């Protein structure tokens, strides 16, 4: 019974952290170097942590950015390049 309760608790916590992630899609306007950030044409800015620093996207690319709020900052957790066929 204790194992079931622990498993259920872990499952609920994983759902709550996934629910906090948000996603934005747009064209890359520019990169900022200090701190490392990606800005899309809508003006949204996403801090890029060291683990994502080598993401291969360039200005003009369409990207999907999964992010989480860290106080007043949006911190990218995943950056995916999209093709124009996926643009909304």
N, C-alpha and C positions, 0 to 999 in steps of 0.2 A: 504494500500500500504506500509506503514511504517513497519508493522508486517512482510509482505512478504520480504521486504528488509533485516530486521534483521534476519529472519530465513535463508535466502539465505547466508548471511554473516557468520552465525554460521556454516552452512553446509560446506562452502568453507574452513573455518578455521579447521574444524574437518578433512577434507580430507588432508589438508596440514600437520597436525601433524601426521596423520597416515602414510603418505608417508615418513616421516622422520624416522620411526621405521625400524630397520633392524632385520634380524634373522640369527643366526648361529646354526649349529647342530654339535655335536661332543661328544666324550667320556670325562667324567670328569677326569682330571689329578689330581687336588688337590684343596683344599680350603685354602685360606689365611685369617688370622684372623684380621690383622690390617693394612689397612682397610679391611673390609669383602669383599672377592672377590672369584670368581669361575674361575678356569683356565681349559680350555679344552686342549686336547692333541696337537692341532694345535698351542698352545701357546697364543691363544686369551684369554684375561683376562676381566672379567666383574665385576664391582663393584656391590655389593648386598646392596641395601638400606634396612633400618630397616623393612619396610613393607614386604620384601621377605626373611628376615633373617631366618625364620623357614621352608623354603622350604626343603622337605625331599628328598635329592639326596646324593649319596655317590660316592667316587672315583670309576671309572669303569662304572658308569651308563651312558647311552646315553641320552643326553638332547638336547632340543631345547630352545635356549635363544633368546627371543625378547629383543632388546636393542635400546637405543637412545644414540647418542653422546652428551657428555657434555664437550665441549672443547676437551681435549686429551683423556678423559676417555670414556669407554663404560659402560653405566649404565643399568643393567638388569631391564626390566619392567615386564617380565614374564619368568618363568622358568618351563618347562614341561619335565617330565621324559618320554622317549620314549621306546618302546619295540624294540628288535633287528629286528623285521619284518619291521619296518619303516626306518631302517638305509639305507642311499643311497649308 
